[in-house]
């Protein structure tokens, strides 16, 4: 059972890393849409909020 738990934890850590990278990666089309809708700054604010949340979750889950 411990082996299963260790494997599951590693998979969660790997998935978290991929998800975190996807938030960091610029999406030029999305940013273009935000400029067109005049909400680019708000989009970046949301991005910052999500990055802060993900940092907290990383600490809770993996430390």
CHARMM internal coordinates of N, CA and C (Angstrom, degrees):
IC EDIT
DIST 1 N 1 CA 1.4515
DIST 1 CA 1 C 1.5303
ANGL 1 N 1 CA 1 C 110.81
DIST 1 C 2 N 1.3117
ANGL 1 CA 1 C 2 N 117.28
DIHE 1 N 1 CA 1 C 2 N -37.86
DIST 2 N 2 CA 1.4585
ANGL 1 C 2 N 2 CA 121.03
DIHE 1 CA 1 C 2 N 2 CA 178.37
DIST 2 CA 2 C 1.5254
ANGL 2 N 2 CA 2 C 111.05
DIHE 1 C 2 N 2 CA 2 C -63.24
DIST 2 C 3 N 1.3153
ANGL 2 CA 2 C 3 N 116.36
DIHE 2 N 2 CA 2 C 3 N -37.31
DIST 3 N 3 CA 1.4689
ANGL 2 C 3 N 3 CA 120.50
DIHE 2 CA 2 C 3 N 3 CA 178.36
DIST 3 CA 3 C 1.5269
ANGL 3 N 3 CA 3 C 110.26
DIHE 2 C 3 N 3 CA 3 C -63.16
DIST 3 C 4 N 1.3375
ANGL 3 CA 3 C 4 N 116.31
DIHE 3 N 3 CA 3 C 4 N -42.31
DIST 4 N 4 CA 1.4681
ANGL 3 C 4 N 4 CA 120.92
DIHE 3 CA 3 C 4 N 4 CA 177.10
DIST 4 CA 4 C 1.5288
ANGL 4 N 4 CA 4 C 109.83
DIHE 3 C 4 N 4 CA 4 C -61.36
DIST 4 C 5 N 1.3240
ANGL 4 CA 4 C 5 N 116.48
DIHE 4 N 4 CA 4 C 5 N -45.49
DIST 5 N 5 CA 1.4642
ANGL 4 C 5 N 5 CA 121.32
DIHE 4 CA 4 C 5 N 5 CA -179.55
DIST 5 CA 5 C 1.5291
ANGL 5 N 5 CA 5 C 110.62
DIHE 4 C 5 N 5 CA 5 C -61.09
DIST 5 C 6 N 1.3278
ANGL 5 CA 5 C 6 N 116.79
DIHE 5 N 5 CA 5 C 6 N -45.00
DIST 6 N 6 CA 1.4673
ANGL 5 C 6 N 6 CA 120.90
DIHE 5 CA 5 C 6 N 6 CA 179.17
DIST 6 CA 6 C 1.5219
ANGL 6 N 6 CA 6 C 111.45
DIHE 5 C 6 N 6 CA 6 C -61.15
DIST 6 C 7 N 1.3235
ANGL 6 CA 6 C 7 N 116.38
DIHE 6 N 6 CA 6 C 7 N -42.84
DIST 7 N 7 CA 1.4640
ANGL 6 C 7 N 7 CA 121.06
DIHE 6 CA 6 C 7 N 7 CA 178.91
DIST 7 CA 7 C 1.5286
ANGL 7 N 7 CA 7 C 110.55
DIHE 6 C 7 N 7 CA 7 C -64.79
DIST 7 C 8 N 1.3258
ANGL 7 CA 7 C 8 N 115.96
DIHE 7 N 7 CA 7 C 8 N -43.78
DIST 8 N 8 CA 1.4636
ANGL 7 C 8 N 8 CA 120.72
DIHE 7 CA 7 C 8 N 8 CA 179.37
DIST 8 CA 8 C 1.5332
ANGL 8 N 8 CA 8 C 110.36
DIHE 7 C 8 N 8 CA 8 C -62.12
DIST 8 C 9 N 1.3222
ANGL 8 CA 8 C 9 N 117.13
DIHE 8 N 8 CA 8 C 9 N -43.49
DIST 9 N 9 CA 1.4626
ANGL 8 C 9 N 9 CA 121.08
DIHE 8 CA 8 C 9 N 9 CA 178.75
DIST 9 CA 9 C 1.5240
ANGL 9 N 9 CA 9 C 111.23
DIHE 8 C 9 N 9 CA 9 C -62.23
DIST 9 C 10 N 1.3274
ANGL 9 CA 9 C 10 N 116.60
DIHE 9 N 9 CA 9 C 10 N -41.35
DIST 10 N 10 CA 1.4661
ANGL 9 C 10 N 10 CA 119.71
DIHE 9 CA 9 C 10 N 10 CA 179.17
DIST 10 CA 10 C 1.5244
ANGL 10 N 10 CA 10 C 110.83
DIHE 9 C 10 N 10 CA 10 C -65.11
DIST 10 C 11 N 1.3293
ANGL 10 CA 10 C 11 N 116.53
DIHE 10 N 10 CA 10 C 11 N -40.16
DIST 11 N 11 CA 1.4696
ANGL 10 C 11 N 11 CA 119.88
DIHE 10 CA 10 C 11 N 11 CA 178.26
DIST 11 CA 11 C 1.5221
ANGL 11 N 11 CA 11 C 110.87
DIHE 10 C 11 N 11 CA 11 C -65.25
DIST 11 C 12 N 1.3337
ANGL 11 CA 11 C 12 N 116.78
DIHE 11 N 11 CA 11 C 12 N -39.75
DIST 12 N 12 CA 1.4694
ANGL 11 C 12 N 12 CA 120.20
DIHE 11 CA 11 C 12 N 12 CA 177.59
DIST 12 CA 12 C 1.5307
ANGL 12 N 12 CA 12 C 110.27
DIHE 11 C 12 N 12 CA 12 C -63.94
DIST 12 C 13 N 1.3173
ANGL 12 CA 12 C 13 N 116.25
DIHE 12 N 12 CA 12 C 13 N -40.41
DIST 13 N 13 CA 1.4634
ANGL 12 C 13 N 13 CA 120.59
DIHE 12 CA 12 C 13 N 13 CA 179.28
DIST 13 CA 13 C 1.5268
ANGL 13 N 13 CA 13 C 110.52
DIHE 12 C 13 N 13 CA 13 C -65.14
DIST 13 C 14 N 1.3212
ANGL 13 CA 13 C 14 N 116.89
DIHE 13 N 13 CA 13 C 14 N -43.33
DIST 14 N 14 CA 1.4667
ANGL 13 C 14 N 14 CA 121.15
DIHE 13 CA 13 C 14 N 14 CA 177.82
DIST 14 CA 14 C 1.5282
ANGL 14 N 14 CA 14 C 110.93
DIHE 13 C 14 N 14 CA 14 C -62.58
DIST 14 C 15 N 1.3345
ANGL 14 CA 14 C 15 N 116.21
DIHE 14 N 14 CA 14 C 15 N -44.55
DIST 15 N 15 CA 1.4691
ANGL 14 C 15 N 15 CA 120.79
DIHE 14 CA 14 C 15 N 15 CA -179.86
DIST 15 CA 15 C 1.5247
ANGL 15 N 15 CA 15 C 110.48
DIHE 14 C 15 N 15 CA 15 C -64.33
DIST 15 C 16 N 1.3226
ANGL 15 CA 15 C 16 N 116.06
DIHE 15 N 15 CA 15 C 16 N -40.35
DIST 16 N 16 CA 1.4588
ANGL 15 C 16 N 16 CA 119.97
DIHE 15 CA 15 C 16 N 16 CA 177.94
DIST 16 CA 16 C 1.5261
ANGL 16 N 16 CA 16 C 110.36
DIHE 15 C 16 N 16 CA 16 C -60.12
DIST 16 C 17 N 1.3241
ANGL 16 CA 16 C 17 N 116.23
DIHE 16 N 16 CA 16 C 17 N -44.79
DIST 17 N 17 CA 1.4597
ANGL 16 C 17 N 17 CA 120.38
DIHE 16 CA 16 C 17 N 17 CA 179.42
DIST 17 CA 17 C 1.5180
ANGL 17 N 17 CA 17 C 112.30
DIHE 16 C 17 N 17 CA 17 C -59.02
DIST 17 C 18 N 1.3144
ANGL 17 CA 17 C 18 N 116.17
DIHE 17 N 17 CA 17 C 18 N -42.57
DIST 18 N 18 CA 1.4678
ANGL 17 C 18 N 18 CA 120.08
DIHE 17 CA 17 C 18 N 18 CA 178.44
DIST 18 CA 18 C 1.5269
ANGL 18 N 18 CA 18 C 111.22
DIHE 17 C 18 N 18 CA 18 C -65.68
DIST 18 C 19 N 1.3280
ANGL 18 CA 18 C 19 N 115.94
DIHE 18 N 18 CA 18 C 19 N -42.85
DIST 19 N 19 CA 1.4595
ANGL 18 C 19 N 19 CA 119.37
DIHE 18 CA 18 C 19 N 19 CA 179.65
DIST 19 CA 19 C 1.5290
ANGL 19 N 19 CA 19 C 110.46
DIHE 18 C 19 N 19 CA 19 C -63.69
DIST 19 C 20 N 1.3233
ANGL 19 CA 19 C 20 N 116.33
DIHE 19 N 19 CA 19 C 20 N -43.31
DIST 20 N 20 CA 1.4641
ANGL 19 C 20 N 20 CA 121.30
DIHE 19 CA 19 C 20 N 20 CA 179.38
DIST 20 CA 20 C 1.5288
ANGL 20 N 20 CA 20 C 110.11
DIHE 19 C 20 N 20 CA 20 C -59.58
DIST 20 C 21 N 1.3170
ANGL 20 CA 20 C 21 N 116.32
DIHE 20 N 20 CA 20 C 21 N -44.59
DIST 21 N 21 CA 1.4696
ANGL 20 C 21 N 21 CA 120.44
DIHE 20 CA 20 C 21 N 21 CA 177.62
DIST 21 CA 21 C 1.5226
ANGL 21 N 21 CA 21 C 111.25
DIHE 20 C 21 N 21 CA 21 C -61.02
DIST 21 C 22 N 1.3362
ANGL 21 CA 21 C 22 N 117.18
DIHE 21 N 21 CA 21 C 22 N -37.03
DIST 22 N 22 CA 1.4626
ANGL 21 C 22 N 22 CA 119.83
DIHE 21 CA 21 C 22 N 22 CA -179.02
DIST 22 CA 22 C 1.5227
ANGL 22 N 22 CA 22 C 111.28
DIHE 21 C 22 N 22 CA 22 C -66.48
DIST 22 C 23 N 1.3321
ANGL 22 CA 22 C 23 N 117.40
DIHE 22 N 22 CA 22 C 23 N -30.89
DIST 23 N 23 CA 1.4663
ANGL 22 C 23 N 23 CA 120.52
DIHE 22 CA 22 C 23 N 23 CA 176.86
DIST 23 CA 23 C 1.5272
ANGL 23 N 23 CA 23 C 109.93
DIHE 22 C 23 N 23 CA 23 C -74.75
DIST 23 C 24 N 1.3188
ANGL 23 CA 23 C 24 N 117.02
DIHE 23 N 23 CA 23 C 24 N -36.48
DIST 24 N 24 CA 1.4652
ANGL 23 C 24 N 24 CA 120.78
DIHE 23 CA 23 C 24 N 24 CA 179.88
DIST 24 CA 24 C 1.5235
ANGL 24 N 24 CA 24 C 112.64
DIHE 23 C 24 N 24 CA 24 C -70.21
DIST 24 C 25 N 1.3250
ANGL 24 CA 24 C 25 N 116.32
DIHE 24 N 24 CA 24 C 25 N -33.52
DIST 25 N 25 CA 1.4645
ANGL 24 C 25 N 25 CA 121.33
DIHE 24 CA 24 C 25 N 25 CA -174.58
DIST 25 CA 25 C 1.5343
ANGL 25 N 25 CA 25 C 110.65
DIHE 24 C 25 N 25 CA 25 C -67.59
DIST 25 C 26 N 1.3300
ANGL 25 CA 25 C 26 N 117.20
DIHE 25 N 25 CA 25 C 26 N 124.47
DIST 26 N 26 CA 1.4623
ANGL 25 C 26 N 26 CA 119.66
DIHE 25 CA 25 C 26 N 26 CA 179.08
DIST 26 CA 26 C 1.5349
ANGL 26 N 26 CA 26 C 111.61
DIHE 25 C 26 N 26 CA 26 C -64.43
DIST 26 C 27 N 1.3101
ANGL 26 CA 26 C 27 N 115.57
DIHE 26 N 26 CA 26 C 27 N 135.94
DIST 27 N 27 CA 1.4602
ANGL 26 C 27 N 27 CA 121.92
DIHE 26 CA 26 C 27 N 27 CA 175.18
DIST 27 CA 27 C 1.5289
ANGL 27 N 27 CA 27 C 106.32
DIHE 26 C 27 N 27 CA 27 C -110.56
DIST 27 C 28 N 1.3217
ANGL 27 CA 27 C 28 N 115.58
DIHE 27 N 27 CA 27 C 28 N 98.50
DIST 28 N 28 CA 1.4602
ANGL 27 C 28 N 28 CA 120.61
DIHE 27 CA 27 C 28 N 28 CA -172.94
DIST 28 CA 28 C 1.5273
ANGL 28 N 28 CA 28 C 112.63
DIHE 27 C 28 N 28 CA 28 C -63.93
DIST 28 C 29 N 1.3161
ANGL 28 CA 28 C 29 N 117.40
DIHE 28 N 28 CA 28 C 29 N -36.05
DIST 29 N 29 CA 1.4721
ANGL 28 C 29 N 29 CA 119.91
DIHE 28 CA 28 C 29 N 29 CA 178.60
DIST 29 CA 29 C 1.5281
ANGL 29 N 29 CA 29 C 110.83
DIHE 28 C 29 N 29 CA 29 C -65.83
DIST 29 C 30 N 1.3275
ANGL 29 CA 29 C 30 N 115.79
DIHE 29 N 29 CA 29 C 30 N -43.85
DIST 30 N 30 CA 1.4624
ANGL 29 C 30 N 30 CA 120.05
DIHE 29 CA 29 C 30 N 30 CA 179.08
DIST 30 CA 30 C 1.5298
ANGL 30 N 30 CA 30 C 110.75
DIHE 29 C 30 N 30 CA 30 C -63.32
DIST 30 C 31 N 1.3064
ANGL 30 CA 30 C 31 N 116.41
DIHE 30 N 30 CA 30 C 31 N -41.62
DIST 31 N 31 CA 1.4681
ANGL 30 C 31 N 31 CA 120.06
DIHE 30 CA 30 C 31 N 31 CA 179.59
DIST 31 CA 31 C 1.5271
ANGL 31 N 31 CA 31 C 111.21
DIHE 30 C 31 N 31 CA 31 C -67.29
DIST 31 C 32 N 1.3199
ANGL 31 CA 31 C 32 N 116.17
DIHE 31 N 31 CA 31 C 32 N -35.62
DIST 32 N 32 CA 1.4679
ANGL 31 C 32 N 32 CA 120.24
DIHE 31 CA 31 C 32 N 32 CA 176.21
DIST 32 CA 32 C 1.5297
ANGL 32 N 32 CA 32 C 109.91
DIHE 31 C 32 N 32 CA 32 C -63.35
DIST 32 C 33 N 1.3237
ANGL 32 CA 32 C 33 N 116.36
DIHE 32 N 32 CA 32 C 33 N -43.56
DIST 33 N 33 CA 1.4700
ANGL 32 C 33 N 33 CA 120.48
DIHE 32 CA 32 C 33 N 33 CA 177.38
DIST 33 CA 33 C 1.5295
ANGL 33 N 33 CA 33 C 110.62
DIHE 32 C 33 N 33 CA 33 C -61.48
DIST 33 C 34 N 1.3250
ANGL 33 CA 33 C 34 N 116.20
DIHE 33 N 33 CA 33 C 34 N -40.92
DIST 34 N 34 CA 1.4652
ANGL 33 C 34 N 34 CA 119.98
DIHE 33 CA 33 C 34 N 34 CA 179.48
DIST 34 CA 34 C 1.5253
ANGL 34 N 34 CA 34 C 111.05
DIHE 33 C 34 N 34 CA 34 C -63.34
DIST 34 C 35 N 1.3278
ANGL 34 CA 34 C 35 N 116.79
DIHE 34 N 34 CA 34 C 35 N -39.27
DIST 35 N 35 CA 1.4699
ANGL 34 C 35 N 35 CA 119.68
DIHE 34 CA 34 C 35 N 35 CA 176.03
DIST 35 CA 35 C 1.5232
ANGL 35 N 35 CA 35 C 109.81
DIHE 34 C 35 N 35 CA 35 C -63.11
DIST 35 C 36 N 1.3250
ANGL 35 CA 35 C 36 N 117.15
DIHE 35 N 35 CA 35 C 36 N -44.91
DIST 36 N 36 CA 1.4644
ANGL 35 C 36 N 36 CA 121.23
DIHE 35 CA 35 C 36 N 36 CA -179.65
DIST 36 CA 36 C 1.5256
ANGL 36 N 36 CA 36 C 111.70
DIHE 35 C 36 N 36 CA 36 C -61.85
DIST 36 C 37 N 1.3260
ANGL 36 CA 36 C 37 N 116.75
DIHE 36 N 36 CA 36 C 37 N -35.85
DIST 37 N 37 CA 1.4666
ANGL 36 C 37 N 37 CA 121.20
DIHE 36 CA 36 C 37 N 37 CA -179.54
DIST 37 CA 37 C 1.5331
ANGL 37 N 37 CA 37 C 111.94
DIHE 36 C 37 N 37 CA 37 C -90.70
DIST 37 C 38 N 1.3233
ANGL 37 CA 37 C 38 N 114.84
DIHE 37 N 37 CA 37 C 38 N 4.36
DIST 38 N 38 CA 1.4682
ANGL 37 C 38 N 38 CA 122.45
DIHE 37 CA 37 C 38 N 38 CA 178.16
DIST 38 CA 38 C 1.5272
ANGL 38 N 38 CA 38 C 112.49
DIHE 37 C 38 N 38 CA 38 C 56.85
DIST 38 C 39 N 1.3314
ANGL 38 CA 38 C 39 N 115.88
DIHE 38 N 38 CA 38 C 39 N 41.75
DIST 39 N 39 CA 1.4682
ANGL 38 C 39 N 39 CA 120.20
DIHE 38 CA 38 C 39 N 39 CA 177.49
DIST 39 CA 39 C 1.5304
ANGL 39 N 39 CA 39 C 111.15
DIHE 38 C 39 N 39 CA 39 C -133.67
DIST 39 C 40 N 1.3249
ANGL 39 CA 39 C 40 N 116.51
DIHE 39 N 39 CA 39 C 40 N 28.45
DIST 40 N 40 CA 1.4626
ANGL 39 C 40 N 40 CA 120.88
DIHE 39 CA 39 C 40 N 40 CA -178.73
DIST 40 CA 40 C 1.5302
ANGL 40 N 40 CA 40 C 111.62
DIHE 39 C 40 N 40 CA 40 C -60.58
DIST 40 C 41 N 1.3220
ANGL 40 CA 40 C 41 N 116.97
DIHE 40 N 40 CA 40 C 41 N -47.07
DIST 41 N 41 CA 1.4708
ANGL 40 C 41 N 41 CA 120.03
DIHE 40 CA 40 C 41 N 41 CA -179.10
DIST 41 CA 41 C 1.5236
ANGL 41 N 41 CA 41 C 111.28
DIHE 40 C 41 N 41 CA 41 C -60.44
DIST 41 C 42 N 1.3136
ANGL 41 CA 41 C 42 N 116.36
DIHE 41 N 41 CA 41 C 42 N -39.78
DIST 42 N 42 CA 1.4630
ANGL 41 C 42 N 42 CA 120.34
DIHE 41 CA 41 C 42 N 42 CA 178.67
DIST 42 CA 42 C 1.5287
ANGL 42 N 42 CA 42 C 111.18
DIHE 41 C 42 N 42 CA 42 C -67.05
DIST 42 C 43 N 1.3197
ANGL 42 CA 42 C 43 N 116.68
DIHE 42 N 42 CA 42 C 43 N -36.88
DIST 43 N 43 CA 1.4659
ANGL 42 C 43 N 43 CA 120.55
DIHE 42 CA 42 C 43 N 43 CA 176.10
DIST 43 CA 43 C 1.5242
ANGL 43 N 43 CA 43 C 110.18
DIHE 42 C 43 N 43 CA 43 C -60.44
DIST 43 C 44 N 1.3157
ANGL 43 CA 43 C 44 N 116.26
DIHE 43 N 43 CA 43 C 44 N -44.73
DIST 44 N 44 CA 1.4636
ANGL 43 C 44 N 44 CA 120.76
DIHE 43 CA 43 C 44 N 44 CA 179.98
DIST 44 CA 44 C 1.5338
ANGL 44 N 44 CA 44 C 110.44
DIHE 43 C 44 N 44 CA 44 C -67.07
DIST 44 C 45 N 1.3298
ANGL 44 CA 44 C 45 N 117.10
DIHE 44 N 44 CA 44 C 45 N -35.46
DIST 45 N 45 CA 1.4670
ANGL 44 C 45 N 45 CA 120.02
DIHE 44 CA 44 C 45 N 45 CA 175.21
DIST 45 CA 45 C 1.5258
ANGL 45 N 45 CA 45 C 110.45
DIHE 44 C 45 N 45 CA 45 C -61.15
DIST 45 C 46 N 1.3306
ANGL 45 CA 45 C 46 N 117.16
DIHE 45 N 45 CA 45 C 46 N -45.16
DIST 46 N 46 CA 1.4691
ANGL 45 C 46 N 46 CA 121.32
DIHE 45 CA 45 C 46 N 46 CA 177.16
DIST 46 CA 46 C 1.5208
ANGL 46 N 46 CA 46 C 110.39
DIHE 45 C 46 N 46 CA 46 C -60.00
DIST 46 C 47 N 1.3073
ANGL 46 CA 46 C 47 N 116.13
DIHE 46 N 46 CA 46 C 47 N -42.94
DIST 47 N 47 CA 1.4712
ANGL 46 C 47 N 47 CA 120.51
DIHE 46 CA 46 C 47 N 47 CA 179.85
DIST 47 CA 47 C 1.5247
ANGL 47 N 47 CA 47 C 110.28
DIHE 46 C 47 N 47 CA 47 C -59.16
DIST 47 C 48 N 1.3275
ANGL 47 CA 47 C 48 N 116.45
DIHE 47 N 47 CA 47 C 48 N -45.50
DIST 48 N 48 CA 1.4661
ANGL 47 C 48 N 48 CA 120.55
DIHE 47 CA 47 C 48 N 48 CA 179.24
DIST 48 CA 48 C 1.5288
ANGL 48 N 48 CA 48 C 111.12
DIHE 47 C 48 N 48 CA 48 C -62.88
DIST 48 C 49 N 1.3239
ANGL 48 CA 48 C 49 N 116.87
DIHE 48 N 48 CA 48 C 49 N -42.51
DIST 49 N 49 CA 1.4704
ANGL 48 C 49 N 49 CA 120.57
DIHE 48 CA 48 C 49 N 49 CA 177.97
DIST 49 CA 49 C 1.5262
ANGL 49 N 49 CA 49 C 111.08
DIHE 48 C 49 N 49 CA 49 C -60.06
DIST 49 C 50 N 1.3171
ANGL 49 CA 49 C 50 N 116.37
DIHE 49 N 49 CA 49 C 50 N -43.65
DIST 50 N 50 CA 1.4651
ANGL 49 C 50 N 50 CA 120.92
DIHE 49 CA 49 C 50 N 50 CA -179.16
DIST 50 CA 50 C 1.5215
ANGL 50 N 50 CA 50 C 110.50
DIHE 49 C 50 N 50 CA 50 C -66.80
DIST 50 C 51 N 1.3201
ANGL 50 CA 50 C 51 N 117.85
DIHE 50 N 50 CA 50 C 51 N -41.13
DIST 51 N 51 CA 1.4634
ANGL 50 C 51 N 51 CA 120.59
DIHE 50 CA 50 C 51 N 51 CA 177.95
DIST 51 CA 51 C 1.5283
ANGL 51 N 51 CA 51 C 111.31
DIHE 50 C 51 N 51 CA 51 C -62.09
DIST 51 C 52 N 1.3283
ANGL 51 CA 51 C 52 N 117.08
DIHE 51 N 51 CA 51 C 52 N -40.92
DIST 52 N 52 CA 1.4653
ANGL 51 C 52 N 52 CA 120.07
DIHE 51 CA 51 C 52 N 52 CA 176.99
DIST 52 CA 52 C 1.5248
ANGL 52 N 52 CA 52 C 110.70
DIHE 51 C 52 N 52 CA 52 C -63.38
DIST 52 C 53 N 1.3288
ANGL 52 CA 52 C 53 N 116.36
DIHE 52 N 52 CA 52 C 53 N -43.70
DIST 53 N 53 CA 1.4653
ANGL 52 C 53 N 53 CA 120.45
DIHE 52 CA 52 C 53 N 53 CA 178.04
DIST 53 CA 53 C 1.5311
ANGL 53 N 53 CA 53 C 110.73
DIHE 52 C 53 N 53 CA 53 C -60.65
DIST 53 C 54 N 1.3192
ANGL 53 CA 53 C 54 N 116.76
DIHE 53 N 53 CA 53 C 54 N -44.07
DIST 54 N 54 CA 1.4614
ANGL 53 C 54 N 54 CA 120.26
DIHE 53 CA 53 C 54 N 54 CA -179.51
DIST 54 CA 54 C 1.5267
ANGL 54 N 54 CA 54 C 111.65
DIHE 53 C 54 N 54 CA 54 C -64.02
DIST 54 C 55 N 1.3187
ANGL 54 CA 54 C 55 N 117.25
DIHE 54 N 54 CA 54 C 55 N -36.13
DIST 55 N 55 CA 1.4647
ANGL 54 C 55 N 55 CA 120.09
DIHE 54 CA 54 C 55 N 55 CA 176.51
DIST 55 CA 55 C 1.5305
ANGL 55 N 55 CA 55 C 110.36
DIHE 54 C 55 N 55 CA 55 C -62.06
DIST 55 C 56 N 1.3329
ANGL 55 CA 55 C 56 N 116.57
DIHE 55 N 55 CA 55 C 56 N -43.73
DIST 56 N 56 CA 1.4682
ANGL 55 C 56 N 56 CA 120.78
DIHE 55 CA 55 C 56 N 56 CA 177.99
DIST 56 CA 56 C 1.5211
ANGL 56 N 56 CA 56 C 110.90
DIHE 55 C 56 N 56 CA 56 C -61.62
DIST 56 C 57 N 1.3192
ANGL 56 CA 56 C 57 N 116.11
DIHE 56 N 56 CA 56 C 57 N -45.35
DIST 57 N 57 CA 1.4742
ANGL 56 C 57 N 57 CA 120.26
DIHE 56 CA 56 C 57 N 57 CA -179.60
DIST 57 CA 57 C 1.5192
ANGL 57 N 57 CA 57 C 111.11
DIHE 56 C 57 N 57 CA 57 C -63.89
DIST 57 C 58 N 1.3245
ANGL 57 CA 57 C 58 N 117.09
DIHE 57 N 57 CA 57 C 58 N -38.15
DIST 58 N 58 CA 1.4679
ANGL 57 C 58 N 58 CA 120.39
DIHE 57 CA 57 C 58 N 58 CA 178.14
DIST 58 CA 58 C 1.5273
ANGL 58 N 58 CA 58 C 109.76
DIHE 57 C 58 N 58 CA 58 C -60.66
DIST 58 C 59 N 1.3195
ANGL 58 CA 58 C 59 N 116.15
DIHE 58 N 58 CA 58 C 59 N -44.80
DIST 59 N 59 CA 1.4649
ANGL 58 C 59 N 59 CA 120.18
DIHE 58 CA 58 C 59 N 59 CA 179.65
DIST 59 CA 59 C 1.5274
ANGL 59 N 59 CA 59 C 111.39
DIHE 58 C 59 N 59 CA 59 C -64.69
DIST 59 C 60 N 1.3267
ANGL 59 CA 59 C 60 N 117.21
DIHE 59 N 59 CA 59 C 60 N -41.94
DIST 60 N 60 CA 1.4661
ANGL 59 C 60 N 60 CA 121.00
DIHE 59 CA 59 C 60 N 60 CA -179.70
DIST 60 CA 60 C 1.5212
ANGL 60 N 60 CA 60 C 111.77
DIHE 59 C 60 N 60 CA 60 C -65.57
DIST 60 C 61 N 1.2940
ANGL 60 CA 60 C 61 N 116.34
DIHE 60 N 60 CA 60 C 61 N -42.43
DIST 61 N 61 CA 1.4620
ANGL 60 C 61 N 61 CA 121.26
DIHE 60 CA 60 C 61 N 61 CA -171.86
DIST 61 CA 61 C 1.5226
ANGL 61 N 61 CA 61 C 113.49
DIHE 60 C 61 N 61 CA 61 C -83.39
DIST 61 C 62 N 1.3184
ANGL 61 CA 61 C 62 N 117.62
DIHE 61 N 61 CA 61 C 62 N -37.37
DIST 62 N 62 CA 1.4633
ANGL 61 C 62 N 62 CA 119.67
DIHE 61 CA 61 C 62 N 62 CA -167.72
DIST 62 CA 62 C 1.5257
ANGL 62 N 62 CA 62 C 114.60
DIHE 61 C 62 N 62 CA 62 C -115.89
DIST 62 C 63 N 1.3157
ANGL 62 CA 62 C 63 N 118.76
DIHE 62 N 62 CA 62 C 63 N 1.34
DIST 63 N 63 CA 1.4759
ANGL 62 C 63 N 63 CA 119.69
DIHE 62 CA 62 C 63 N 63 CA 178.06
DIST 63 CA 63 C 1.4992
ANGL 63 N 63 CA 63 C 111.16
DIHE 62 C 63 N 63 CA 63 C -112.50
END
COOR INIT
IC SEED 1 N 1 CA 1 C
IC BUILD
